[in-house]
């Protein structure tokens, strides 16, 4: 085939003929008819489901409507292919060294791509129409090898050049703004970006996909296997090209140079997304070479990225752990739409629990600390690392040393990489486990990375939630690290603190740490009944429904207990775990932190972040320095953090 500008002009002329030239009205086929249906759009699959169920197409001998079942199964697998590519590309512990665009996918892009699967509804309608118009296609054999070769020939001869020229036409000024800018509005390509486009784009894509299949069918070589194989391979390669992860070894194209023209790479197509003026092909760069649009950086950049040497060192690491099996399913590489909202148990997640439980056992036996997510703030790279241990394991005596070894290995790795601050989350800083991080600092006195438990800011957040006119509070978990700091701070402010503890020795020790004239404000109580008239409860230890009933109506339950207490009382207010909202200039954040809303992080996370931004050089481990609570709070506000 000879390529020349005349072909491109002719293609644009044909497309322009069917499109309006007025920019004051929406262009036809530029929006989906069901775009406002929300989840109800899936009801459009209803007729096919009803037909397949009504005819019992899965039973032996029921061949009349089996095509409905095949269509539904094929399109379910297609969605699964996109999901698998998303999961793979989001497993940063596997792919971080081969990511092409280093930035993360934020909530804004996730929301824009929420309805990425609109094209599947269009194409399943097209498939159903084909089966109705050509009844003979309902009786295909299971497999015919000849059809595979015919489809391959038609793909190269028709589908590839058809897509190439229409794609180039879509990049003309008028067509791009009306039809193709939607696809390119996603700054970080991913498998769901592959499905995001306008109806006109996907009609062209459908045509490119149908020509090989219908061509093979018309010559009597169509088969069920061909339809599955071709369509799924088509989607597989589309998702691969948009994955933002280079999967080909660089040496492959040096050993076999001709492959450069037969198969594109994720780097190749990402260059198209970033520069928008080259690399238009469907899957075969041969057509870019013939059309003069092959980006000269395609192979050198591919080789550089595939080497895996372009590693970014984070400034700050938040070292978390898994809470339970349910919360493990909130990881961003499982379901993006789930991890992009605050964690909650939803029905479809119940189906994944057995897999999550098996994964827990595997992680317990073989896994080590891994990278799960990241974002950028004030020009600094912040990462989430996860210790492969679950909440209940921290309370198993025989698991203590193993957990500390995992944390220690993460600290030493961070120190070797050049990380500035590592913040310990939740039970990773448990006093009974490692003294709030003191164990590691004492064992490795020459650490360059600063170890931070972040609880100073946690205390500050809780204390700043309490109204200034409060004169009395009831405190559970009173002798814990946070409880001690809160009690001492409030005692210094001459607020009466009812400290629930059975240990008089531990109470006296804390009481003696405050000035003599303030010691009277710290009062030991041993029963919940002592707080029957107190409307400000600070909960650092789990309390039952019966214990909550002792609080007077209108009580505010502040809390720092993990997991948070269940709110049984409708006549009381239940605060959430201490948290802070990140500044608006945070970039690449697309995951909610456990039960928190978008853009919010736990206060201990924020505390480590402030430590990094302030470039403080001390370790924050062990007991909380009460004198620094206000200092840390002011520093957090200075950097744009705000209480939730």
N, C-alpha and C positions, 0 to 999 in steps of 0.2 A: 504494500500500500504506500502511495506517495503522499507525503504530508506537505501542505502548503497553506499559506495564509487564507487562500480562497475558501478552503474547507471550513476554517474557523469562522470566517465572515458569513458563510452560508448557514452554518449552524446557528449563529446569533440571529440572523435574519428570520429563520424559521421560528425560533423561540420568541422573538420580539413580535412576530405577527399575531401570536395568541395572547400577548400581554398588553395591558393598557399602558399608555405613555403618560398618564396623569399621575403625578406624585401625591395628589390630594386625596386619592381613594386607595383603599387597601388592595394590593394586587391579588388576583385570584390564585388559589392553591398556595397561599402563603401562610395559612393557619389551619389548624385541625378542627373539624366540625365538633369533635368531642373534647376540645381542650378545656372546657369549663365543667365537664362532668365529674371531675375528681375521680375517686375510686369507683364511681358508678359506671365509668367507661367500660369496665370489665364485664358488665352485663351484656355488652355487644357480642361477647362470645356465646351468649346464652342459646341462640338458635342452633348453633353447631353442637353445643353440649347436649341440648335436648334431643337433637336428631341422633347423635351417637348413642345416648342412653336409651332413647325410645326404641331404637332398632336393635339394641343389644349387639352392637357391631363387634364386640370383643369375643363373642361366642363363635365356635367353629361352625362354619357353613353360612354365617350371616355376612355375606360379602357385599350386599347391596349398598350399605351406607358405611362400609369400613373406611372409606376415604375421609369421612368426618373425623374418625378416631385418629387416623394418621396425621391429618392437618393439626389437630389439637396437640397431639404428642410432639410433632415436629416443632411447633411454635413454642411449646413449653421448654423443649430442649434448647431452642434458640435463645430464649431468655436466660436459661441456665448457663449457656456459653458466655454471654455477656457478664453474668455474675461471677463466673469462675475467673475470667480475665481480670475483673475488678479485684477479686480476692487475692489473686497472685500479685498483681502490681502494687497492692496495698500492704503486702507482707514485707515491710521495710527491713526486717531482719534477713530477708533473702535478696531484696532488690535494691537496697539503698545505694550500692556502689555502681549500679547500672541505670539509675534514673537519668533521664535526658534533661528535662526541665526540673530544676532543683526545688522550686517553690511548691508549697502544699496547696491542696484543693480546699477552698474555704466554704463556709455555709452558703454564701451568695451563689457560688457556682453549683453547689449541690441542689439548691432550690430551683435554679434555672433548669437543671437537668432532671428534675423530679419525674417528668412525664416523658423520659427518653424512649419509652416503649410504645409510643403512639404509632410508630410505623408498623409494628407487628399487627395491629388491628387492621390497618390498610391492607397489608400484604396477605393476611389470612382471608380477607374478603375477596381479594384478587384470586387467590388459590381456589376458593369455593366457586367463584364464577367460572374458572377454567374447567373444573370438574363438571359443572352443569352444562357448559357449552360443548364439551367434548366427552360424552358418556363413555367412550371407549377407554379413556384414561383411568376409569375406575377399576379396570380389570388388569392392571399392570402385573407382570411377573415380579417375583421378589428381586431378581438381579439379572442383568444382561450386560456383560463386559463390553460389548460393542458400543453400547450407549455411552459409556464412560469416555471412550476415545472420541466419539462424535461431539459430546458436550465440551471436551477439552479443546477440540479444533474450533468450535463455534465461539468458545470463550475468547480464544486468542484472536480470531479473525473478526469478531463482531463486538462482543461485550467490552473488551479492553479499549478499542478505538472509540466506541460509542461513549463510554464513560469519560475517556480522556478529553474528547472535544466538547462534550456538554459541560464537563467540569471547568474547562477553560472559559467556556461561555459564561458560566455562573460567576466567574471572577471579573467579568466586564463590569464597568462602574454601575450601570443601572440594575443589572440582574443581581449583582452582589448585595447591594443595599436592600433589595426587595426579598431575596430568596436565600442567599448563602451566608449572610452575616450572622444568622441565628446559629449556624453550625460553628462558625469561627468565634462566637462570643464566649466560648469556654476557653479561658486562658491556659488551662492545664489539660491536655488531652487525656482521656481515659476511655475505657471500653463503653461507658454509657454515652460519651460524646459521639461515638460512632453511630448511635441510633438517633441522635438529636438533629433534626433538620425539618424542613418544610415539606408539605405534601408533594410539591412539584419535584423536589430533589429525590424523594423516595419513590415517586413514580418512575423517574429515570433509572434509579437503582433497581427497581422491580423489573424494568424492561431489560436491563443488563443481566439480571439474574434469570429471567424467563427464557431468553433467546436460546441458550444452550439446552435447557430442559425441554422446551417445546420442540426444538429442532430434532433432538434425539427421539422424542416421542412420535413425531410425524413420519419418521422413516422406520418406525416399528421397533426401535431399540430402547424405548423408555422402560423404566422399572422403578419399583418402590425404593430400592437401594440407591439408585442414582439420585432421586429427589432428596433423600436424606443426606447422602454423602456430599452432593454439590452445594446444597443450601447451607449445611453446617460448616463446610470448609470455607464457603464464602464469608459467613459470619465470623468464623475463627480468624481469618486473615484480616478482616476489617477491624476486629477487636485488637488483634496483635499490633496493627499499624498505629492504633490510637492508645496503646497501653502506657506510653511514656517510659517504658523499660526496654533497653536494648537486649534482645534475647539471642542474637546471632554472635558467635565468636568472630572477632576481627580477622583472624587468620583464614577463615573459610573463604572469603572473597579474594584473598591474595592467592590461595591455592587453586581456586577455580574462578578466575575472573569473569567468565561468561555468566556466572550466577548473578552478577550485579544487574544484569538486564532482564532476568527472569523472575526475580522475587524482590519486593521492596522490604525495607526494614523499618522498625519503629522510629529510628533516627531519621530515616529518609522522609517518612510522612510527617514527623514532628517539625522538620524544617519547613514543610509546606504550611503548617499551622502558624509558625512563628514569622515567616517571611512573606507568605501568601502570593508569591510571584513565580513559583517553580514547583516541580515534583507533583504534577497533577494526576499521575497515573492511578489506575485502580489497584493493581497488584504488580504490574510488570513495568519497571523503569525503562524498558526498551522503547516505549512510546514517548516518554519524555526525551529520550536521546534522539529519536527521529524527529520530534517536534521542536527540538532546541530549547527545552525548558528543564533540563536536568541540572540541579543545583550542584556546582562543582565541589561544595563542601560535604556532600552526602557521604562519601566513603571515608574521608579522613576523619570526620567527626564520629562516624560509626566505629572506626577503629579505636579512637581515643576513649570513647565511652565504654566500649566492650572490654577495655583493659581493666576496668574496675579500680583504677587508681585515683579517680577524682572524688575523694572522700571529704565531706564537710565535718569539721570538728565543732561540736556544740559548745556554747559558752555556759549553758545551764542544763542540768539534767534533773528531772523529777523522778525519783526511784519509787515506783508504786508496786503494789502486789494485787493479785486477784482477790476480790471479796468472797465470791462463791461461784458455783457453776452457772447460775443464772446471769450474773454480771459478766462472766467471761464471754457470753454471747453478745455483749455490747461492744466488742472490739471492732474497730473500723473496717477490718478486712473481712468481716462476716457479712453484715448487711449495712450498707452505707446509710440508708434511710433510717435505720434503727439507731445507729451510733450517733447520728446527727441530731437526735432528740434526747431529752433527759431519760435516763434508764427507768424502765417500768416493765413488769412482766406482761407480755401480750400473748394472745392465743397461738399465733404461728410460731412463736419462739419455743413453746412447749414441745414441739416436734423435734427440736434440736437438742433437747436436754440429754438424751442418751449419748449423742456425739460429744457434747460438752463434758460429760462425766468421763468418757473414755479418754478424751484429751487431757483431762486433769491427771489421770493415772499415768499417761505417757509423759507429761511434763514433770511429774513427781520423780519419775525414774531416770529421765534422760535429758531434760531441758536445762538451759542456763539462762541467765538474764538476757532479755532481748529488747530491741527497739520496736515500739508500737506506733508512735505518732510524733509529730513535731509541729512547730509554728515559729514565726519570727516576730520579735518585738524590739522596737528601737534599734534595728540593725543587728540584733543578736539572735543566734539560733538556739531555740529551746527544744529539748527533746523529752519524750516520755520513755523511760525504760521500765520494764516490768520484771520483778522477781517471780519466777514460775512457781509460786506457792499461793495457796488459798487461805482465807481467813482462819478456818478451823485448824489448819496445820500449825499455826503459831501457838496454839495452846496444847500441843502434844509435846510432852517433855523430851521424847527421843528425837524430835525434829529440830530442836533448838540449834544444835551445832551446824546442821546442814543449812538452815536458813541463814545463819550468820556467815557461813562460808560463801553463800551466794551473794550476800550483800557486800562482803569484803572483796570478793572478786570483781564486782561491779565498780566499787570504789577505786581499786587498783587499776582497773582498765580505764576509768575516767581520768585518773591521775596521769596515766601513760599517754593518753590522747591529748591532754592539755585542757581538759574541762576546768572551768574556773570554780563553779559551785555545783555541788550535788546535794539535793534536798531529799530527806527520808520521809516517805509518806506513811501515814497510819501506823500499822503494826510493825513496820520496818524500824521504828524508833522506840518500840516498846521498852519500858524501863527494865522489866524482868528479862528481856531478851538481850539487850546490849547497852543498857544504861542510857538510852536516848542518844546513841551514837558514840558515847564516851569510849566504849571498848575499842573502836577502830582508830580513834584519834590517839589513844594511849599506845596502842600496838604499833602504829605507824606515825611517829612524831614528825616525820619529814614530808608529810603529804603536801603537795602543792594545791590540790583541789581542796576547797573549803567544804566541810561537812556541816549541814544545817538541818535541824529538825523543824524549823519554821513555826514552832509553837508560840514564840513571842508575839508574832502577828495574829495567831489564832486567839490568844488571850486578849489582844487589843481589839479585835473585831467583836468578841463577845462582850467585853466591857463597854465598848462604845454603842452597843445595842441597848444597854440598860439606861432608862431615862435618868436624867441628872438629879431628879427630885426623889429618887428611890432612897428610902432610909433603911430598908431591911431586905435581905435576900436569903433564900434557902439553897444550900449548895450540896449536891451529892457528888460522889467521887472527889470528896473534899481534900484528901491527902495525896491525890495523884499529882503529876507534874503540873498539869493545867489548873487543877483545883487549888493547889498551893499558891500559884501565882495570882489567881483571881481573888482568893481570900486575902492575901497580903495586900494587893492593890486596893481592894475595897476597904479593908481595915484602915489603911493609911488615909483613905478619904473619909473615914469615920462613918462608914456604912456598916450597920450591924449584919454580920454574916453568921447564919446558923449552919454550922459545919457538921454534916451527918457522917459520923465515924464512930466505930466501936473502940478504936485504938486511942486511949488517952495519951499514950507516949508520943504517937505521931502528931496528935493535935497540939500537945505542949511544945513540941519541937518547932512547928510552924508558928505558933503564937509568939514564941520568943524571938522570931526573926523580924517582927514588926516593932516599931518604937514602943517604949513602955506606955506612953500615953494613949496608944492605939490598941493595945492588947485586949482591952475590955470589949472591943467591938467584935472580936472573934469568939464565938460561943459554940461549945461542943454540944451536939444533940445526938441521941442514939435511936430515935424513932421518928417516923414520918409524921406522926401526930403533932410534933412540935411545930410543924409548918402550916397548921390548919388555918392560920390567919394571915399567912404571907402570900402575896400575889405575884412575887417574882421568884421563880424557881430556875436554878441553873443546874442542868442535869448532865452529870458526867458519868453516870452509871445507869444501866437499864432499869427502868421502873415499870411495874405491872399496872394493869388497869385499876386494881384495888388500891394501889399506892397513889395513883393519879387522882382517884376519887377523893382523897383527903385534902386536895388543894381547893381553896375557895373559888367560887365562880369568878371569871374574869382574869384568872391567873395566866401569866405569860411564861411558857416553858422555853427558856433558852437552853441550848444543848451542845455538848461536844462529845457525845457518845456515838460510837460506830458499831453497828448500824444505828441510825436515828430511831428514837422511840416512836411507836405507833400512836397516833393521836386519837384517843377514845372520846375525849370530852368536847362536845360541841360548844359549850359555854366558855371554853378556854382557847387561847391562841398558842400555836406550836411553831416555834422558830425552826428554821432549817439549820443544818450544820454551818459553822462559820465559813464564810466564803467571800470572795471579792470579785468584782467584775473587771475584766481586763480592759486596758485602754482601747480606744476606737481604732488606733493604728496597728493593732495586731494583724498579722498577715498569715494566711495559710492554715488557719484554725478551722477544722471541719468535724471535730469530735466533741461531744459533751462529756464532761468529767462526772461519771457516775450519775447521780440523781440531780445534778445541778443543771440549770438552764444554760442555753447557749452563751458563750463568752464569759462564763463564770468558772472560777477554779477554787478549790478548797484553800482556806487561809494559810495552811502550812505550805502549800505550793506557792502561793503568792509571797510568803515570807522568804522562801529561798530565792525567788525571783528578785525581790527587793535587795537581798544580800548581794546578788550578782550585779544589779544595776548600780548600787551604791559603791561597788567594788570594795566592800569591807574585807579585811584580811584575817579576821578571827573566825574560829569554828564556833558554831552555835549548837552545842551539844549539852547533854545533862540537864541540870535544873535551869529553869527560866530566870533570867536576870530581870527582876521586876523593874529596876531602874531604866531599862531600855524599852519598856512597853510603849510609852508615849513617843519615844524617838523613832521606833520602827513604824508606828502608825503614821506619823507625819511624813516619813520617807515614802511610804506606800502612796499616800495621797499626792505627794509631789510628783510621782512618776505616772500619775493618771489612773491608778487603781481606785475603785470605789466599792463600798460595801454593797452587797446585793440587797 
